[in-house]
Amino acid sequence: MYIAETFYSVQGEGKNIGVPSFFIRTSGCNLRCEWRDLATGELTKCDTPYTSWEANGTFKSLDELVLETKKTPAKHVVITGGEPFMQKELGKLTAALADLGYHITIETNGTIFKELPAEAYLSISPKMSNSIPIGSQYESRHRNLIKTKSVLKELIQHHDYQIKFVVTIPEDLAEITQLQNELRIPSEKIYLMPEGDKSAIIREKSKWLIELCKEYGFNFSDRLHIHIWGSNRGF
């Protein structure tokens, strides 16, 4: 598998925030996210550009990845990216880790479907129009991929899951609730996260985003790793 990095840390987002986990970060992504805050004009690229905009990494065998995992006290494994579903051996790695009793979370943008062991818990982060890299060579492909809802439907039918949305402004909620209604996603499965790559920005947006979560019955997710380690790799 093409791997950007592996590390032992704690989950920074979603349902399992704070849980010690071994992270296997794959490299390569079919999207090129670039968030535009229409209120401030702020532009922020994907927080792991080394797995998407400028993908790099090394090839590691399944045996190597399993051995690295076993060297840590982790009971949870997070396979992230990039986009893990682009990796041909994702199913084999998931099966190998499941056989060893690990809780496995796979973080995905929800644009690719392939059959995986049922034990895989999916953390799906559908990208909205606020993520489109306007004016770049990737704009057209990105727009087309994030329109596809059939893949999301397949994923949530086959696995336990959570849905995480990156929110830039309050108006993003219209797009979120539309998708929720189309796919009949229970509110308790939805987590809203403030967009930002700096702790101060996340804290400021959290003030109004928490109020929206209370209004709509969604879960609020902080971005713990940003507060503690910033945008540094390996955390």
C-alpha positions as CSV (number, residue, x, y, z in Angstrom):
1,M,0.0,0.0,0.0
2,Y,1.1,3.6,-0.7
3,I,1.6,5.1,2.7
4,A,2.3,8.7,3.7
5,E,2.9,8.0,7.4
6,T,2.0,5.8,10.4
7,F,1.9,7.0,14.0
8,Y,0.3,6.3,17.4
9,S,-1.8,9.2,18.8
10,V,-5.4,9.9,19.8
11,Q,-8.4,10.4,17.5
12,G,-8.9,14.1,17.0
13,E,-12.4,14.1,15.5
14,G,-15.8,12.5,15.6
15,K,-17.4,9.8,17.8
16,N,-14.1,8.4,19.1
17,I,-12.3,11.7,19.9
18,G,-9.6,11.3,22.4
19,V,-9.3,7.5,22.0
20,P,-5.7,6.2,21.6
21,S,-5.4,4.9,18.1
22,F,-2.8,3.7,15.6
23,F,-3.0,5.7,12.4
24,I,-2.2,4.4,9.0
25,R,-2.3,7.3,6.6
26,T,-2.5,6.3,2.9
27,S,-1.4,8.7,0.2
28,G,-3.3,9.7,-2.9
29,C,-6.8,11.2,-3.2
30,N,-9.3,11.6,-6.0
31,L,-10.4,15.1,-4.6
32,R,-8.6,18.4,-4.2
33,C,-10.3,20.2,-1.4
34,E,-10.0,23.9,-1.0
35,W,-12.3,25.6,1.4
36,R,-13.4,29.2,0.9
37,D,-15.0,31.1,3.8
38,L,-17.3,33.5,2.0
39,A,-17.6,35.6,5.1
40,T,-13.9,36.3,5.5
41,G,-12.5,35.4,2.1
42,E,-10.1,33.0,3.8
43,L,-8.8,30.1,1.7
44,T,-7.6,26.8,3.2
45,K,-6.4,23.7,1.3
46,C,-6.8,20.2,2.5
47,D,-5.0,19.8,5.9
48,T,-3.0,16.9,4.5
49,P,-1.8,18.2,1.1
50,Y,1.0,15.7,1.1
51,T,-1.6,13.0,0.5
52,S,-3.7,14.9,-2.1
53,W,-2.4,18.1,-3.8
54,E,1.2,16.8,-3.7
55,A,0.8,13.2,-2.8
56,N,3.9,11.4,-1.6
57,G,4.8,8.3,0.4
58,T,6.4,4.9,0.4
59,F,5.1,1.5,-0.4
60,K,4.6,-0.8,2.6
61,S,3.5,-4.4,2.7
62,L,0.5,-5.6,4.7
63,D,2.8,-7.5,7.0
64,E,4.8,-4.3,7.7
65,L,1.7,-2.4,8.6
66,V,0.3,-5.1,10.8
67,L,3.7,-5.4,12.6
68,E,3.8,-1.6,13.2
69,T,0.3,-1.7,14.6
70,K,1.1,-4.6,17.0
71,K,4.1,-2.7,18.4
72,T,1.8,-0.1,20.0
73,P,-0.7,-0.6,22.8
74,A,-3.5,0.6,20.5
75,K,-6.8,-1.3,20.4
76,H,-8.2,1.1,17.7
77,V,-6.7,1.5,14.2
78,V,-7.6,4.4,12.0
79,I,-7.0,4.0,8.2
80,T,-7.1,7.5,6.8
81,G,-5.6,9.5,3.9
82,G,-5.8,10.8,1.3
83,E,-8.5,8.5,0.3
84,P,-8.0,4.9,1.6
85,F,-10.6,3.4,-0.8
86,M,-8.1,4.1,-3.7
87,Q,-5.8,1.5,-2.2
88,K,-6.2,-2.0,-3.8
89,E,-5.3,-3.9,-0.6
90,L,-7.6,-1.9,1.7
91,G,-9.9,-4.9,2.1
92,K,-7.0,-7.3,2.9
93,L,-5.5,-4.9,5.5
94,T,-8.9,-4.4,7.1
95,A,-9.5,-8.2,7.3
96,A,-6.0,-8.8,8.8
97,L,-6.5,-6.2,11.5
98,A,-10.1,-7.4,12.2
99,D,-8.8,-11.0,12.7
100,L,-6.5,-9.6,15.4
101,G,-9.4,-8.0,17.2
102,Y,-8.8,-4.3,16.4
103,H,-11.5,-1.8,16.2
104,I,-11.1,-0.4,12.7
105,T,-12.2,3.0,11.5
106,I,-11.8,3.9,7.8
107,E,-12.0,7.6,7.0
108,T,-13.3,8.3,3.5
109,N,-14.7,11.1,1.4
110,G,-17.5,8.8,0.3
111,T,-16.9,8.8,-3.4
112,I,-15.6,5.2,-3.9
113,F,-17.3,2.0,-3.0
114,K,-15.7,-1.4,-2.6
115,E,-16.6,-4.4,-0.5
116,L,-14.9,-4.5,2.9
117,P,-15.2,-6.7,6.0
118,A,-18.3,-5.8,7.9
119,E,-16.2,-5.0,11.0
120,A,-15.0,-1.7,9.4
121,Y,-16.5,1.4,10.9
122,L,-16.8,4.2,8.3
123,S,-16.1,7.8,9.2
124,I,-17.5,9.4,6.0
125,S,-16.8,13.1,5.3
126,P,-18.8,14.1,2.2
127,K,-17.4,17.2,0.6
128,M,-19.8,20.0,-0.2
129,S,-19.6,23.0,-2.6
130,N,-17.5,24.9,-0.1
131,S,-14.6,22.5,-0.9
132,I,-14.5,23.1,-4.6
133,P,-11.0,24.2,-5.8
134,I,-12.4,27.0,-8.0
135,G,-10.2,28.0,-10.9
136,S,-7.8,25.0,-10.6
137,Q,-7.3,22.2,-13.1
138,Y,-9.1,19.9,-10.6
139,E,-12.4,21.9,-10.4
140,S,-14.5,20.0,-12.9
141,R,-13.5,16.5,-11.6
142,H,-14.0,17.6,-8.0
143,R,-17.5,19.0,-8.8
144,N,-18.6,15.8,-10.5
145,L,-17.3,13.5,-7.8
146,I,-19.0,15.3,-4.9
147,K,-22.4,15.2,-6.7
148,T,-22.5,11.4,-6.6
149,K,-24.9,10.2,-3.9
150,S,-25.2,6.6,-5.0
151,V,-21.8,5.7,-3.4
152,L,-22.7,7.2,-0.1
153,K,-25.9,5.2,-0.1
154,E,-24.0,2.0,-0.7
155,L,-21.5,2.7,2.1
156,I,-24.1,3.4,4.8
157,Q,-26.1,0.3,3.8
158,H,-23.1,-2.0,4.4
159,H,-21.4,-0.5,7.5
160,D,-21.9,1.2,10.8
161,Y,-20.9,4.8,10.2
162,Q,-20.7,8.4,11.2
163,I,-21.0,11.4,8.8
164,K,-18.6,14.3,9.4
165,F,-19.2,17.7,7.7
166,V,-16.7,20.5,7.5
167,V,-18.6,23.7,8.0
168,T,-17.2,27.2,7.0
169,I,-20.3,29.4,7.5
170,P,-23.8,28.9,8.9
171,E,-25.3,28.8,5.4
172,D,-23.6,25.4,4.8
173,L,-26.4,23.8,6.9
174,A,-28.8,24.1,3.9
175,E,-26.6,21.7,1.9
176,I,-26.1,19.4,4.9
177,T,-29.8,19.0,5.7
178,Q,-30.6,18.4,2.0
179,L,-28.2,15.5,1.9
180,Q,-29.5,14.2,5.2
181,N,-33.0,14.2,3.9
182,E,-32.1,12.6,0.6
183,L,-30.2,9.7,2.3
184,R,-32.4,9.6,5.4
185,I,-29.4,9.9,7.7
186,P,-30.3,10.0,11.4
187,S,-29.2,13.2,13.1
188,E,-27.3,11.3,15.8
189,K,-25.0,10.0,13.0
190,I,-24.0,13.5,11.9
191,Y,-21.0,15.4,13.3
192,L,-20.3,19.0,12.4
193,M,-16.7,20.3,12.5
194,P,-15.5,23.9,12.2
195,E,-13.3,24.4,9.2
196,G,-9.8,25.8,9.9
197,D,-6.2,24.9,10.3
198,K,-5.5,27.1,13.3
199,S,-6.8,26.7,16.9
200,A,-8.0,30.3,17.2
201,I,-10.1,30.0,14.0
202,I,-11.6,26.7,15.1
203,R,-12.5,28.1,18.5
204,E,-14.2,31.2,17.0
205,K,-16.3,29.2,14.6
206,S,-17.2,26.6,17.3
207,K,-19.2,29.3,19.1
208,W,-21.9,29.5,16.5
209,L,-21.5,26.0,15.2
210,I,-22.4,24.5,18.6
211,E,-25.6,26.5,18.6
212,L,-26.5,25.1,15.2
213,C,-25.8,21.6,16.4
214,K,-28.2,22.2,19.3
215,E,-30.8,23.6,16.9
216,Y,-30.6,20.7,14.4
217,G,-29.9,17.9,16.9
218,F,-26.5,17.2,15.3
219,N,-23.3,16.3,17.2
220,F,-20.5,18.8,17.5
221,S,-16.9,17.6,16.8
222,D,-13.9,19.6,17.8
223,R,-10.6,19.1,16.0
224,L,-8.4,18.1,19.0
225,H,-5.2,17.5,17.1
226,I,-5.2,21.1,15.7
227,H,-5.5,22.6,19.1
228,I,-2.6,20.5,20.5
229,W,-0.2,20.0,17.6
230,G,-1.3,22.5,14.9
231,S,-0.8,21.2,11.3
232,N,2.3,19.2,12.2
233,R,2.5,15.7,10.8
234,G,2.6,12.6,12.9
235,F,-0.3,13.4,15.2
